[in-house]
């Protein structure tokens, strides 16, 4: 029997969502995007859930999009629709959203964290935004969110170099809330979850709504711009690949 791509479990008032494709470093298929979107939407309206944790199974948090699955996808719009669905579920999620990350955190694995409220990272984790190397545009509303979180110049440097960032540096520049030794990741994440879960949920929801006022519209607009840019780059690079070679 095939393992589900997303594991959903409750630990008291904490809804735990575990990305569960460890053999592919938890890279997303189109079904995975839609599945995470549906899980977030369900947690949003479940009164028993006070806080949500997203984590990854195996030796990585998330390696972004599964390029093999993307190449095999029969419906060429499935991935773009799935990304939009999960990003809008993330940006409109009303309750506290915590991520505990380790190992490689690449592409969408990193950009989805921009929509989380608290990100605890292992010190030896490795973040990367590889869009320029892949010949595509940034995604997940990151062209709005990344400058807001790390500043415009640091956002430009991270996107234009596509370099690796350690967990320690990620916490220093704001990609993560804090970094801890790898063997303390679960313990520290649980401490944060307990702190959040024991506060007044309506007050936490109100505080988050005030902090993120207007972000949903900004992210939606950024998604449209990013999608248009990605299509344009695809046409340019496709034309270069098809162009006759000259001696």
N, C-alpha and C positions, 0 to 999 in steps of 0.2 A: 504494500500500500504506500502511495506517495505521501510524504510528509507535507503538511500544510505550509505555505510560504510565510504565514504569520501565526504565531502562537499567542493566544489571548488567555490571560489568567488574572484572577483577583486575589490580592493579598490585603484583606480588610478593605479599607477605602481606596486602595491603590489599584488601578487597572494597569497591568503589565503587558505591554505589546513587544514581542520578541521577533525580530526579523530572522527568518529561519530557512535560509538557503546557504548553510555554511560551506557546502562544496563549491559554491560560486561566490564566496566572500559576501554573501547576502546581497548580491547585486539584484536589481529589480527587473522583473518581467512586467508586462502591461497589467497582468492579473494582480501582481503584487502591489502596484500603485493603487488600483481600484480597491483591493482588499484593505490596505492601510487606511484609505479614505473612508471606507465604510465603517471600519473599527473605530476611528476617531469620531465619526458622526454618532455612532451608537453610544460611545462613552460620554459624549457631550450632553445627552439627554437622560442619562442614567443617574438618578438621584443618589444612588449608593456610591458612585465614583466621585472622589474629591480631588484626585490628582492622577495623572497618567505618566507612566515611565515607558520610554522607548529604548530598547537595547538590541544588541545583535548576538546571535548564537555563534559559537565557534571562535576562530582566531581573529575575526574582524568585526567591525561595526557594520560597515556597508561600503561596497566598492562602486556605488552608483548604478548606472543602467547596465544591464546585461547585454553587451554588444552582440553576443551570439544569438540570444533570443530576439534582439532587435532585427538582426539580419534575416531571421526566419519568420518574422511576424507577417502574417497574410494581410492583415489590415494595416496599411501604412499610417493611419491616424490613431491607432490604439495607444501607442506610447505617449503621444502628445496630449491626448485626451486624459490619459491616466495621470500624467504629471500635473496637469491643470487641476484635476479633481482632488488629488491629495494635497497640493499646495494650498488650495482654497480651504480645504478642511483644516489644515494646519493653521492658516492665518486667521481663520474665524473661530478656532477652538476656544471656548470661553473659560475653561478651567486651567489651572497650572499644568504645564507640560514640561517634564524633566527628561533629559537624555543622559544615559551613561555610556560613554564611548571608549573604544579600545581598538588597537590594531590599525589597519588601513581605513581611512575615512576619505573617500574620493568622490568627486563629482556631486551627484545628488545626495550622496551620503553626507557631504559637508554642507551643501546648500540647504538641506532640510533642517539642519541644526539652527540656521538663522531664524527659524520660526518657533524655536523652543524657548521657554522662559529661563530655564536653568540647564546648563550643560556641564556635567562633570566628566573630565577626561583623564585617562591614564597618562602619566608623564611620558611614556614611550609610545603613545599613539602617534600616527602620522596623517596629517591632513593635506589634501591637494585639490586644487581647482584646475583641471587639465584641459579646459575647453579650447584654448588656442592651439595646443598640441594636437587635439583631435580635429581641428578645423571647423569647429562649430561655435555658436554664441553661448554665453552664460545662460543659465536657466533657473527655474524655480523662483523667479522674482528676485534673484540675487543682486541684480544691478540696482535695485532700490534698497534692499536690506543690507548688503555688505558694506556700502559706504556709511550707512546709518550706524552700524555696529562697530566697525574698525576704523572709520574715517576714510575720506576720499582717496588720499594718497596711498595709504596702506592697501585699500581695496584695489586700486590700480596696479600696484606692485604685485599683489597676489595673483591677479588675473593675467597680467601681461608676462609674468615669468613662469607661471604654472609650477612653481617650486613646491617642495615638501615643507611642511611646517610641523614641528614637534608639538606634542601635547603641552609641554611647558610654555613654548612660545604662543600657542593658541590661547592659553589662559592670559598671557601677558598682553596680547593685542586685543582680546575681547571675543575671539571666536568661541572660547569656552569661558565658563564662569570661574572655574578653578581646576587645577591639575593635582593629582595625587598619585603616589606610587601604585603600580598596577595591582598589587595585592590588597590595596585599600579601596579600590574603586567601588566594589559592592557595598562595603561597610559605609563609606562616606555617602554614597547615593541613598542608602536606606536612612541615614541620619537626616538628610535633606527632605526626603519624602515624609518622614515622621513629623518633622517640623511643620511642613506645609499642611499635612492632613489634619493636624490638631488645632489649626486656626479656624476662624469663622469662614466657611466657604463662601457665603454671599459677599463678604468683604473682599476676599481674594478675587472673586470674579469681577467685582466692581473695580478694584485696583487694576487688574489686567485690562479691562475694557478702557479705562482712562489712559493707561500707558500706551495702548495700541490704537487709539482713536484715529480713524481714517486710513489705517494701514491696509485694510482689505481692498479698498479702491486703488491705492497706490500699487499694491502687488499685482492686482488684476491687470492694470495698465502695463506694468513692467513685463508681465507674462506675454502680453500681445506684442510688445516691441521685441522681446527676445525671440519669440516664435518667428516673427517676420524676418529678423536678422538671420536666424538659423536657416530658414528657407532660402534666403538670398545667398548665403555662403554655400549651401548645398548646390545651388545652380552654378555658382562660379567655379567651385572645385570640380563639379561634374563636367563642366565645359572644358576645364584644363585637362582633365583625365582623357576626354574624348578627342582633344585636339591632335591633329597629325604631327608626328615628330619630324623636325627638320634636321638636316645634317649640319 
